[in-house]
Amino acid sequence: MSPGLAVLMGVFLGLAVLGAPVGLAMLAAGFAYLFATGQDIGLAVDQTMNSLYNSYILIAVPMFILVANTMNTGGVIERLFDFGSAMVGRSRGGLAHVNVVANLIFSGMSGSAVADAAGPGLVIARMMMRDGRYSPGFAAAVSAASATIGPIVPPSIPMIFYALIANTSVGALFLGGLLPAALMAVSLMAAIAYLARRKGLPRGQSVPWRAYPRIVVRAAPALALPVILLGIIYTGVATPTEAAAIAAFYALALAHLVYRSAGLKDLLAVLAQTVRNTATVGLIIVGAFVFNYVIAAEQVPQALQAMLAAWHPAPLTFFAAVNVIFLALACVLDAITMLLVLVPLLVPLAVSLRLDPVHFGVVIILNMMIGLALPPHGLLLFVMNSLTGAPLGAIFREVLPLVGALLVVLVAVTLVPGLVTAIPTAFGYGR
């Protein structure tokens, strides 16, 4: 390791341990590297501006954040809950199943695991805990595990970043996540069904058949959003960035004109929250651009490729190592940070081993999402602890079987590339 690279890592890790925001830590480390190597500090601005100018797809990020914030405050969650309850609520452990279904549906609108946990996850967790029907630890654990589905279903903010870095089709990644997301939902519901029998969990309330048409009609405009989004992308009507803007407009119109559940004050609050969220993500992006310049200048990818050539790993061995690394780091690092720092290093290695970049990207994002619910440092566990008040120890115990079910899906998706590539190939990607 060169002295300059040692300064970069030392400053970054030091500030991260002290609790500095990740974006600021990355920027400070980049400036320290430029100063230590005698380079012009203005290179940081140059690299940032050039990278932003060439990254049109990044405009989609604030648009999807706006969609998530609008849906969280626009009365959509209640309608989705009613729909999910009508579909699966009458089975044993019904509310836990509804939690999974609602997160699967809502994930197609937010693209954020934390947004899903704080939105439908929190609403249903509180309903589960009402009257002591479910323990707080179990309710919080189900919400945390279900929220991991979010960024696997389009629109997905992590997939947008991966596509930008790996020069891969956003459309192919969006389609590639559909089947793994469905498998995640099925595996979680299977685990819940087993736990429901073992714990003797209560059945949900039955919904009269005559109420189904009304429930479906109320939820239809919200359910149409992901269909519209995917439709305009894959028919070529709009690019993913343009589709993100259309989705944001649709979400605002839905909340303020169709459902009439949000007023001008709510709109201003949503816009303010979107600006704050975008600024947080933007700071990390800027820091990562400087980091990536250092990595390129120090020829780290070439060194890793030389190491790989000397190691001669089998593709499966490489994949297993990547899975372990991302699962471990997801407990302590932000997903966007990992994508922006690690993916530029790993994608060339994956391509040299003839791994499909779309398959590789979906597996990486799946790892990061499962890591968010992995004890003892998974972010979603702490989010649900703070929102529900459930003891952390209880959440850790209850989430383990659910994480185990998700890890089974991870192994299957890693070993069977067709689970990711089949749908994109059917739509003409990769031919």
FENLINZI-V894098 format. One record per residue. D_LAST is the distance of its C-alpha to the last C-alpha in whole Angstrom. Layout:
d_last=<D_LAST;D_LAST>
//
This chain:
d_last=<41;42;45;43;40;43;45;41;41;45;45;42;43;46;46;43;46;49;46;45;42;39;38;42;42;39;40;44;42;40;43;45;43;43;47;47;45;47;45;45;45;43;40;39;39;37;34;34;35;32;29;30;30;27;25;25;23;26;28;26;28;32;30;29;32;34;32;33;37;37;36;39;42;41;42;39;39;42;40;37;40;41;38;37;41;41;37;38;42;44;43;45;44;43;43;41;38;38;38;34;33;35;33;29;30;31;29;26;29;30;27;30;32;35;35;34;37;40;39;38;39;42;43;43;44;47;47;47;50;52;55;54;52;49;50;49;47;45;44;43;41;39;38;37;35;34;33;30;28;28;25;23;23;22;23;23;25;24;21;21;23;21;18;21;21;18;16;14;13;16;14;11;15;17;15;14;18;19;19;21;23;24;25;27;29;30;31;33;35;35;37;39;40;41;43;45;46;48;49;50;48;49;48;46;48;47;46;48;46;47;46;42;42;43;41;38;39;40;37;35;34;34;31;29;29;25;24;25;23;20;20;21;18;15;17;17;21;21;20;20;23;25;24;26;29;29;29;32;34;33;34;37;38;38;40;43;42;41;43;45;45;45;48;48;49;46;44;45;45;41;41;43;41;38;39;41;37;35;38;38;34;34;37;35;32;35;36;32;32;35;34;31;33;35;33;31;35;36;33;32;28;29;32;30;27;30;32;28;29;32;31;28;27;25;22;24;27;25;24;27;29;27;27;31;31;29;31;35;34;33;36;38;35;34;30;29;31;30;26;28;30;28;24;24;26;24;20;21;22;19;17;19;19;15;15;12;14;13;15;17;18;19;21;23;23;24;27;28;29;31;33;34;36;37;41;43;41;38;38;38;41;43;42;43;46;47;46;48;50;49;50;48;49;48;45;44;45;44;40;40;39;36;35;35;33;30;30;29;26;25;26;24;21;21;21;19;15;14;17;15;11;11;12;9;7;9;9;6;6;4;0>
//
